[in-house]
Amino acid sequence: MHIAPSFPNLSVLLVDASPHYRRIIRTMLYQAQLHRIFEAADLPSSAAIFIQKQPNIVILDWDLPDGGGPKCLAAIRSQRTSPFAKAPVLVMMERPDKRSVVQAAKLGAEIVGKLGQSIVSSVSSMALRM
């Protein structure tokens, strides 16, 4: 019998401009017993929530409007603006290309995945490494 890992105290910041995608991902996280989920639709709100809530993991849409994905990841990793710069970041891309994947990795993304890939297994693997 396989028992799925449970992370009841793990908090996740979900950053995506689309309420539809946020709802889908939130539902997947709830099904994986992750219930401390904070949501942001843009760079300014994600920065405020990140500092206020101190999430354990960040799920970030790379394709935020106005280049917000790379800016958000850079802000998270900046020691000057973020006391929680070591939080693992899972970056989602609609159409990952080599340049974007390399840029995300250089900015400090833990995992880069295509939208629709198994977010829950990625979050679980990051949580197990914490």
C-alpha positions as CSV (number, residue, x, y, z in Angstrom):
1,M,0.0,0.0,0.0
2,H,1.3,3.4,-1.0
3,I,0.7,6.3,1.4
4,A,1.1,9.8,-0.1
5,P,3.3,12.2,1.9
6,S,1.3,14.8,3.9
7,F,2.6,18.3,4.6
8,P,0.0,20.0,6.8
9,N,2.2,22.8,7.9
10,L,3.8,23.6,4.5
11,S,2.8,27.0,3.1
12,V,2.7,27.8,-0.6
13,L,2.6,31.1,-2.4
14,L,0.9,30.7,-5.8
15,V,1.7,33.5,-8.2
16,D,-0.3,33.5,-11.5
17,A,-2.3,36.3,-13.2
18,S,-5.0,33.9,-14.3
19,P,-7.7,33.2,-11.6
20,H,-8.6,30.1,-13.6
21,Y,-5.1,28.6,-13.4
22,R,-4.8,29.6,-9.7
23,R,-8.0,27.7,-9.0
24,I,-6.9,24.6,-10.8
25,I,-3.5,24.6,-9.1
26,R,-5.0,25.3,-5.7
27,T,-7.4,22.4,-6.1
28,M,-4.5,20.1,-7.0
29,L,-2.6,21.3,-3.9
30,Y,-5.6,20.8,-1.7
31,Q,-5.9,17.2,-3.0
32,A,-2.3,16.7,-1.9
33,Q,-3.3,17.9,1.6
34,L,-1.6,21.3,1.2
35,H,-4.0,23.8,2.7
36,R,-1.9,26.8,3.6
37,I,-2.0,28.4,0.1
38,F,-1.6,32.1,-0.5
39,E,-2.3,33.6,-3.9
40,A,-1.1,36.6,-5.8
41,A,-1.9,37.8,-9.3
42,D,1.0,40.2,-9.9
43,L,4.5,41.2,-8.8
44,P,3.5,43.9,-6.2
45,S,1.0,41.6,-4.4
46,S,3.3,38.6,-4.6
47,A,6.2,40.6,-2.9
48,A,3.9,41.8,-0.1
49,I,2.5,38.3,0.5
50,F,6.0,36.8,0.3
51,I,7.3,39.1,3.0
52,Q,4.2,38.9,5.2
53,K,3.4,35.2,5.0
54,Q,6.9,33.7,4.6
55,P,5.9,30.7,2.4
56,N,7.9,27.5,2.4
57,I,7.5,27.1,-1.4
58,V,6.7,29.5,-4.3
59,I,4.9,28.4,-7.5
60,L,5.5,31.1,-10.0
61,D,4.0,31.7,-13.5
62,W,7.0,32.8,-15.6
63,D,4.6,34.4,-18.1
64,L,3.2,37.1,-15.8
65,P,2.3,40.4,-17.7
66,D,5.1,43.0,-18.1
67,G,7.9,40.5,-17.6
68,G,6.7,39.9,-14.0
69,G,7.9,36.3,-13.7
70,P,11.6,37.0,-14.0
71,K,11.3,40.2,-11.9
72,C,9.4,38.2,-9.2
73,L,12.0,35.5,-9.1
74,A,14.8,38.0,-9.0
75,A,13.1,39.8,-6.1
76,I,12.6,36.6,-4.2
77,R,16.3,35.7,-4.6
78,S,17.5,39.1,-3.7
79,Q,19.0,39.1,-0.2
80,R,18.4,42.9,0.0
81,T,14.6,42.6,-0.5
82,S,13.9,39.2,0.8
83,P,14.8,37.6,4.1
84,F,13.3,34.3,2.8
85,A,15.4,34.2,-0.3
86,K,16.1,30.4,0.1
87,A,12.5,29.3,-0.4
88,P,12.3,26.8,-3.3
89,V,10.6,28.2,-6.4
90,L,8.8,26.1,-9.0
91,V,8.6,28.1,-12.2
92,M,5.8,27.2,-14.6
93,M,6.1,28.2,-18.3
94,E,3.4,27.9,-21.0
95,R,6.0,27.4,-23.7
96,P,9.4,26.7,-22.2
97,D,12.3,27.6,-24.5
98,K,15.9,27.1,-23.8
99,R,16.6,30.8,-23.2
100,S,13.8,31.1,-20.6
101,V,14.7,27.9,-18.8
102,V,18.3,28.9,-18.6
103,Q,17.3,32.4,-17.3
104,A,15.0,30.9,-14.7
105,A,17.8,28.6,-13.5
106,K,20.3,31.4,-13.3
107,L,17.8,33.5,-11.3
108,G,17.5,30.6,-8.8
109,A,14.5,28.5,-9.8
110,E,14.5,25.1,-8.1
111,I,12.3,23.4,-10.8
112,V,11.2,24.7,-14.2
113,G,8.1,23.0,-15.7
114,K,5.6,23.3,-18.4
115,L,2.1,24.4,-17.4
116,G,0.1,21.2,-16.8
117,Q,3.0,19.0,-15.6
118,S,2.5,17.5,-12.2
119,I,2.8,20.4,-9.8
120,V,1.9,18.2,-6.8
121,S,4.8,15.8,-7.4
122,S,7.2,18.7,-7.9
123,V,6.0,20.4,-4.7
124,S,6.2,17.1,-2.8
125,S,9.8,16.5,-4.0
126,M,10.8,20.0,-2.9
127,A,9.2,19.6,0.5
128,L,11.0,16.3,1.1
129,R,14.3,18.1,0.5
130,M,13.6,20.8,3.0
